[in-house]
Amino acid sequence: MPRYFFDFADANDVYPDDQGTDLPDVEAAKVEAAKALAAIVKDKADGSAQDFAMIVRTETGEVLLHARIRLEIDMAH
């Protein structure tokens, strides 16, 4: 089973995944990236506009996909 690495990035830094996760295929990695990114954003959201990303790569470092979330809150006038 292939091992995928999920590196998290925000406006300040990239947090590399040094462990990786064994998953059956890239589709499973895509789903895992979306779930992991949503969970992290939930804890990091502070009410300001923010960009978050999850970079999925292989054991050889090949980047397979980027998942992104932009959080914006507009106040009603």
PENORNOR-V334995 format. One record per residue. SS is DSSP state (h for helix, s for strand, l for the rest). PSI is psi in whole degrees, 0 to 359 (none if undefined). NEAR is the number of other ideal C-beta (glycine too) atoms within 12 Angstrom. Layout:
SS & PSI & NEAR
SS & PSI & NEAR
This chain:
l & 134 & 12
l & 152 & 21
s & 131 & 23
s & 146 & 35
s & 135 & 32
s & 97 & 38
s & 126 & 31
s & 141 & 31
s & 141 & 28
l & 190 & 27
l & 340 & 16
l & 331 & 11
l & 169 & 12
s & 133 & 19
s & 98 & 20
l & 146 & 17
l & 112 & 26
l & 348 & 12
l & 313 & 12
l & 169 & 22
s & 132 & 24
s & 124 & 15
l & 155 & 24
l & 327 & 15
l & 178 & 16
h & 331 & 19
h & 318 & 16
h & 323 & 22
h & 323 & 32
h & 315 & 22
h & 316 & 22
h & 320 & 29
h & 316 & 36
h & 315 & 24
h & 315 & 20
h & 318 & 30
h & 316 & 33
h & 319 & 21
h & 319 & 18
h & 316 & 26
h & 322 & 25
h & 321 & 14
h & 336 & 13
h & 346 & 23
l & 131 & 20
l & 11 & 14
l & 350 & 11
l & 165 & 13
l & 129 & 16
s & 150 & 21
s & 137 & 22
s & 151 & 34
s & 153 & 29
s & 122 & 37
s & 124 & 29
s & 128 & 39
s & 164 & 27
s & 177 & 23
l & 332 & 18
l & 358 & 12
l & 359 & 16
l & 125 & 14
s & 125 & 22
s & 324 & 28
s & 160 & 26
s & 130 & 22
s & 136 & 29
s & 146 & 21
s & 129 & 27
s & 123 & 17
s & 119 & 23
l & 140 & 12
l & 119 & 12
l & 126 & 8
l & 135 & 7
l & 141 & 4
l & none & 3
